[in-house]
C-alpha cells in the first residue's frame, strides 16, 4: 500500500485565494495525494472574551479580526473544490466544531479528518463516523484511553479510519517526536497509523515512513517567514518536492522483509566466491 502524502495548507493561505491556489499547484506538482484545510465556526470555537482580546494582525487588532481573516467562505470552498478537480488532487478539511463538519458535508470530499483538539469530543466523533468516509484521526495531546474511546466509536459505526501519531507543538522539538509510537499504536489498535508532523526539516518524516507510517501529513507554506502561527512548522515548496521524492524512494527500499538473494547478487556471488 502506497503511503498517502497530505499537504496541509491549513490556515497558511492567510485568507488569500491566490495563495490557496498557489499552494494547491505546488502540492499537485510535487505529487501529493491530497491537500488539507481547517474549518472553524469562530463563535462556536472561541469565547467572546478571547475574540475581544487584543491581537495585532494584518486584519486588525483583535482576535476576532485575526481569526475571521483566516476563514474561507462557502464560495471560496466551491472554488477550491473546482480547482482541485482540475489539478487532479483530493482536498479535505479538519472541522473544529459540529457546524463546520455540517458545512464540509456540502462537498464530496473523499476523506474526513479529526484534529487532535477534537479527539476527546465523543458526540463530534460519532457525527463524523456516521458519514462513513475514510477518516484520519490525529492523536496529539491524547492519552491511550482517549485514543481507545475514539477508535471504539469509529468501529461501532463501521467507519474506516487510521490513527496519526502527532505531537501538538509548533514547531515540535526533534527530541519529542517519539516515533516508536507508530508501531506501538499499530499493534495496540490493529489499524494503519500515519504521522502528522510539526517539526522543522524532513528527517523525522522519513523515519516515520521507515517505521511503517501509512500516511504523512506536513504543513506547507510559500515562505516560512510569512505571517501565521503555523508557518515556522511548515515546509517550503522545495522541501515538499524533496519529501515526496524521498518517501517514494523509501517505499521501494523497504521491500517485503523476506531475506533472499536477488538475481543480480547471484552473478556477483559467482565472481566474489570463485576462489572458494
C-alpha positions in Angstrom: 0.0 0.0 0.0 1.4 3.4 -1.0 2.0 6.0 1.7 -0.6 8.8 1.4 1.1 12.2 1.3 -1.1 15.0 2.6 -0.1 18.6 2.1 -1.6 20.6 4.9 -2.4 24.1 3.7 -4.3 24.7 6.9 -4.5 28.4 7.6 -1.2 29.2 5.9 -3.2 30.8 3.0 -3.9 33.8 5.2 -7.3 34.1 3.7 -6.0 34.8 0.2 -7.3 32.6 -2.6 -4.3 33.4 -4.8 -2.1 31.8 -2.1 -4.6 28.9 -1.8 -4.3 28.2 -5.5 -0.5 28.5 -5.5 -0.2 26.0 -2.6 -2.6 23.6 -4.4 -0.4 24.0 -7.5 2.7 23.3 -5.5 1.1 20.2 -3.9 -0.2 18.8 -7.1 3.1 19.3 -9.0 5.1 17.7 -6.1 2.9 14.5 -6.3 0.9 14.8 -3.1 -2.3 12.7 -2.8 -4.3 15.5 -1.1 -4.4 19.0 0.3 -6.0 19.7 3.6 -7.6 22.8 5.2 -9.0 23.7 8.6 -12.6 24.9 9.1 -13.9 26.7 12.2 -17.1 28.4 13.2 -15.5 31.2 15.1 -18.3 31.9 17.5 -18.6 28.2 18.4 -14.9 27.6 18.9 -13.8 30.7 20.8 -15.4 32.6 23.7 -16.4 36.3 23.4 -13.6 37.1 25.9 -11.0 35.5 23.7 -12.4 37.1 20.5 -12.5 40.5 22.0 -8.9 40.3 23.3 -6.1 42.2 21.6 -4.1 40.6 18.8 -2.2 42.5 16.1 -2.6 41.0 12.7 -2.9 42.0 9.0 -6.7 42.2 9.6 -6.9 44.3 12.7 -6.1 44.5 16.4 -8.5 41.8 17.9 -8.5 38.0 18.0 -11.9 38.1 16.2 -10.5 40.1 13.3 -7.5 37.8 13.0 -9.5 34.6 13.2 -12.2 35.8 10.8 -9.5 36.9 8.4 -8.2 33.3 8.2 -11.6 31.7 7.5 -12.6 30.9 3.9 -16.2 31.3 2.7 -18.5 28.8 1.0 -17.8 30.4 -2.3 -14.1 30.0 -1.6 -14.5 26.3 -1.0 -16.6 25.9 -4.1 -13.6 27.4 -6.0 -11.2 25.1 -4.1 -13.3 22.1 -5.0 -13.4 23.0 -8.7 -9.7 23.9 -8.8 -8.5 20.7 -7.1 -10.6 18.7 -9.5 -8.8 20.5 -12.4 -5.5 19.6 -10.8 -6.5 16.0 -10.1 -5.8 16.2 -6.4 -8.1 15.5 -3.5 -8.9 18.1 -0.8 -10.5 17.8 2.6 -10.5 19.7 5.9 -10.5 19.2 9.7 -13.6 20.6 11.3 -13.2 22.2 14.7 -16.9 22.1 15.6 -20.2 20.5 14.6 -21.4 23.3 12.4 -18.1 23.2 10.4 -18.5 19.5 9.9 -22.0 20.1 8.6 -20.6 22.7 6.3 -18.0 20.3 4.9 -20.7 17.7 4.1 -21.9 20.1 1.3 -18.8 18.9 -0.6 -18.0 15.5 -1.9 -14.6 15.1 -0.2 -13.0 11.7 -0.1 -11.7 11.9 3.4 -12.5 13.3 6.9 -10.0 14.4 9.5 -10.2 14.6 13.2 -7.9 17.3 14.6 -6.1 16.4 17.8 -8.2 19.1 19.6 -11.4 17.2 18.7 -10.5 13.6 19.6 -12.0 14.0 23.0 -15.4 15.1 21.8 -17.5 11.9 21.6 -20.5 13.5 20.0 -18.4 15.1 17.3 -16.6 11.8 16.7 -19.9 10.0 16.3 -21.2 12.5 13.8 -18.1 12.2 11.7 -18.0 8.4 11.9 -21.6 8.2 10.7 -20.6 9.8 7.4 -18.7 6.6 6.7 -15.8 8.4 5.0 -12.2 7.2 5.5 -11.0 9.3 8.4 -7.6 10.4 9.6 -7.6 10.7 13.4 -4.7 12.8 14.9 -3.7 11.8 18.4 -1.8 14.8 19.7 -2.4 15.8 23.3 -4.2 12.4 23.9 -3.9 9.5 26.3 -4.2 5.9 25.3 -7.6 5.8 26.9 -8.8 8.8 24.9 -7.5 7.2 21.7 -9.2 3.9 22.5 -12.5 5.6 23.0 -12.2 7.3 19.6 -11.3 4.0 17.9 -14.3 2.3 19.6 -16.7 5.0 18.2 -15.4 4.6 14.6 -15.5 0.8 14.9 -19.0 0.9 16.3 -20.1 3.0 13.4 -18.2 0.7 10.9 -16.3 3.7 9.6 -12.8 3.1 8.1 -10.1 5.1 9.7 -6.4 5.4 10.5 -4.7 7.0 13.5 -2.0 9.6 13.1 0.8 9.8 15.6 1.0 13.5 16.4 2.8 15.8 18.8 0.9 19.1 19.1 3.7 21.7 19.4 4.5 24.2 16.7 7.3 23.6 15.8 7.9 20.3 17.6 11.4 19.7 19.1 13.0 16.7 17.5 13.5 15.1 20.9 9.7 15.0 21.4 9.0 13.0 18.2 8.6 9.6 19.9 8.3 7.8 16.6 8.2 4.4 18.2 4.6 5.3 18.9 3.8 4.4 15.3 4.5 0.6 15.6 3.1 0.7 19.1 -0.3 2.2 18.1 -0.4 -0.2 15.1 0.0 -3.1 17.5 -2.4 -1.8 20.1 -5.3 -1.0 17.8 -4.7 -3.2 14.8 -5.1 -0.4 12.3 -3.0 1.8 10.0 -1.1 4.6 11.7 0.2 7.7 9.9 2.3 10.6 11.0 1.3 14.2 11.2 4.5 16.2 11.8 5.1 19.7 13.1 8.9 19.6 13.2 11.3 21.6 11.1 13.2 19.7 8.5 12.4 16.4 6.8 14.4 13.7 8.5 11.8 12.7 11.1 9.1 12.3 8.4 11.5 10.0 6.5 12.0 7.9 9.7 8.2 7.8 10.2 7.8 6.1 6.8 10.6 3.7 7.6 8.8 2.8 10.8 5.6 1.9 8.9 3.6 5.1 8.7 0.7 4.7 6.3 0.4 8.4 5.7 2.5 11.6 6.1 0.9 15.0 6.7 3.0 18.1 6.8 2.1 21.8 6.8 3.3 23.7 3.7 3.9 27.3 3.0 5.2 29.5 0.3 7.6 31.2 2.7 8.2 30.3 6.4 8.7 33.9 7.2 5.1 34.8 6.3 2.6 35.9 8.9 1.0 33.0 10.8 1.3 30.7 13.8 1.9 27.5 11.7 4.4 28.9 9.2 7.5 28.1 11.3 6.4 24.4 11.5 5.8 24.2 7.7 7.9 23.2 4.8 8.5 25.3 1.6 8.0 24.1 -2.0 11.5 22.7 -2.5 11.2 20.8 0.8 7.8 19.4 -0.3 9.2 18.1 -3.6 12.1 16.6 -1.7 9.8 15.0 0.8 7.6 13.3 -1.8 10.5 12.0 -3.8 12.2 10.6 -0.7 9.1 8.9 0.6 8.5 7.1 -2.8 12.2 6.0 -2.7 11.9 4.8 0.9 8.8 2.8 0.0 10.7 0.9 -2.7 13.7 0.4 -0.4 11.6 -1.1 2.4 10.8 -4.2 0.3 8.9 -7.2 1.7 11.1 -8.2 4.7 11.9 -11.6 3.2 15.6 -12.3 3.0 16.5 -13.6 -0.4 19.3 -13.5 -3.0 18.5 -11.2 -5.9 19.3 -12.3 -9.5 21.9 -9.6 -9.6 23.5 -10.8 -6.4 23.8 -14.3 -7.9 26.1 -13.0 -10.7 28.2 -11.1 -8.2 28.4 -14.1 -5.9 29.9 -16.2 -8.8 32.7 -13.7 -9.1 33.4 -12.9 -5.4 33.2 -16.6 -4.4 35.0 -18.0 -7.3 38.1 -18.8 -5.1 36.1 -20.8 -2.7 
